[in-house]
C-alpha cells in the first residue's frame, strides 16, 4: 500500500493518528509477540472460565473482546505471514 492510499483506507483519520495507531499496534506486538499473543489470551480466557468464582455473565463482554483480539491477530498473521495460529474454538477445549 502506498502512503497516499492511507488517506483513503483510513478516512477521517489524520496522518498523525494513523501513525499513533500503527505505533500502538507495534508496541503491543513487540511486547507480547505476534505469535504468542493469541496463545496468551486464549490461556487467560481458559483460566478465567475454569475458576469457580468466575462470573461468566458479568464478564461476557470482556471474554468477547479478548476473543475478538485473538481473531484480529490471527487475521494479521494470515495477511502478513500467511499463518493461522489459533482459533477461538481452542478456548472451548
Secondary structure by P-SEA (a helix, b strand, c coil): ccccccccccccccaaaaaaaaaaaaaaaaaccccaaaaaaaaaaaaaaacccccccccaaaaaaaaaaaaaaaaaaaacccccccccccccc
